[in-house]
Amino acid sequence: MADILPFHQRRAPARDDEAEPLWREVLGRSLRSARENQGERLVDVAERAGISPQYLSEIERGRKEPSSEMIAAVTGALGVNLAGLLSEIAGDMRRISVVGPRPTRRPAGPVLMAA
């Protein structure tokens, strides 16, 4: 049998159809919030963590998926408890996530039939 593959069109998602944020995005927001709450500059935290300010900026913006070692270095530079931060992120993800499976919908636009 053939599968039906939808053509994904670029358009702004409807409010109830928005994608959940990625873990790295929630992590980045939490790290940035911790840094700003302490009145720290990105450059200073990056230097103490042993990473470039550009890389820390990309982590904070959710653009990079840092390794566990990088996360530990940044939390250490901030003086933030790693376990507490991860627990906070897990709670944020639970609050953000949609309860139950999303309903499946038929494609609205053109479809590609593949054999």
Steps between C-alpha positions, in 0.01 A plus 500: 500500500604857447560751776358851487760763585381858556685797352581720795426861425673778689241691692448615853347218705156543647492568874391147595738347246822658629791267555627439849836664570809285481680403820801707395278808466363462852854435629626813327224716645572366848874565470445850365251576775745380768779711349287813471357457852857505631583809295776308319630584155504226237871559438591450866298181543639357176856573611449326837336203323789473254286549189465781248238770556356415157447137602336600829275737309397220265426274799287771662307555176433126466705470181754248633451168678778518761664190643452414865855624563417839347182528705697416815766760410241774449303417815828488692598842364160631609516328839170329422418150626487274192243259648277792598524652154414170331206452736377851418529430127309172535222685683489766230476233230212331685311828526558581132419159356161425358293255703421187298581421139431757233224416260619399158368706214491442129740709294340823382723557199651298218629151576769283344410141423799269539510139397 
